[in-house]
Amino acid sequence: MSTELSGVDLARQALVAAREAARKNGAARKEKPKRRTGTVVRRDGREPLGLGSAISLMMTERGMVAPAAEAR
C-alpha cells in the first residue's frame, strides 16, 4: 500500500488545519445563526404579503371582482 495521500485526503487535512487555526485565532463561530421563520411586522403596523395575496386584496378593496367562468 502507498502512504501517499490523494487529493481528497489532502483537502480534508487542509480543512482540519484551517479550522484549528481559526479556532486558535478566535474566528470560530460560537453558535449558528438563527433562521427567520415568522412573519415580520413592520413598525407602521403593515405586514408583508405575497404578490398574489396583495393583488387579490387590492381587487377586492376596489370592487374589481372577476365573474366566474362559464362552461358550455
Secondary structure as a PSIPRED ss2 file (coil, helix, strand):
# PSIPRED VFORMAT (PSIPRED V4.0)

   1 M C   1.000  0.000  0.000
   2 S C   1.000  0.000  0.000
   3 T C   1.000  0.000  0.000
   4 E C   1.000  0.000  0.000
   5 L C   1.000  0.000  0.000
   6 S C   1.000  0.000  0.000
   7 G H   0.000  1.000  0.000
   8 V H   0.000  1.000  0.000
   9 D H   0.000  1.000  0.000
  10 L H   0.000  1.000  0.000
  11 A H   0.000  1.000  0.000
  12 R H   0.000  1.000  0.000
  13 Q H   0.000  1.000  0.000
  14 A H   0.000  1.000  0.000
  15 L H   0.000  1.000  0.000
  16 V H   0.000  1.000  0.000
  17 A H   0.000  1.000  0.000
  18 A H   0.000  1.000  0.000
  19 R H   0.000  1.000  0.000
  20 E H   0.000  1.000  0.000
  21 A H   0.000  1.000  0.000
  22 A H   0.000  1.000  0.000
  23 R H   0.000  1.000  0.000
  24 K H   0.000  1.000  0.000
  25 N H   0.000  1.000  0.000
  26 G C   1.000  0.000  0.000
  27 A C   1.000  0.000  0.000
  28 A C   1.000  0.000  0.000
  29 R C   1.000  0.000  0.000
  30 K C   1.000  0.000  0.000
  31 E C   1.000  0.000  0.000
  32 K C   1.000  0.000  0.000
  33 P C   1.000  0.000  0.000
  34 K C   1.000  0.000  0.000
  35 R C   1.000  0.000  0.000
  36 R C   1.000  0.000  0.000
  37 T C   1.000  0.000  0.000
  38 G C   1.000  0.000  0.000
  39 T C   1.000  0.000  0.000
  40 V C   1.000  0.000  0.000
  41 V C   1.000  0.000  0.000
  42 R C   1.000  0.000  0.000
  43 R C   1.000  0.000  0.000
  44 D C   1.000  0.000  0.000
  45 G C   1.000  0.000  0.000
  46 R C   1.000  0.000  0.000
  47 E C   1.000  0.000  0.000
  48 P C   1.000  0.000  0.000
  49 L C   1.000  0.000  0.000
  50 G C   1.000  0.000  0.000
  51 L H   0.000  1.000  0.000
  52 G H   0.000  1.000  0.000
  53 S H   0.000  1.000  0.000
  54 A H   0.000  1.000  0.000
  55 I H   0.000  1.000  0.000
  56 S H   0.000  1.000  0.000
  57 L H   0.000  1.000  0.000
  58 M H   0.000  1.000  0.000
  59 M H   0.000  1.000  0.000
  60 T H   0.000  1.000  0.000
  61 E H   0.000  1.000  0.000
  62 R C   1.000  0.000  0.000
  63 G C   1.000  0.000  0.000
  64 M C   1.000  0.000  0.000
  65 V C   1.000  0.000  0.000
  66 A C   1.000  0.000  0.000
  67 P C   1.000  0.000  0.000
  68 A C   1.000  0.000  0.000
  69 A C   1.000  0.000  0.000
  70 E C   1.000  0.000  0.000
  71 A C   1.000  0.000  0.000
  72 R C   1.000  0.000  0.000
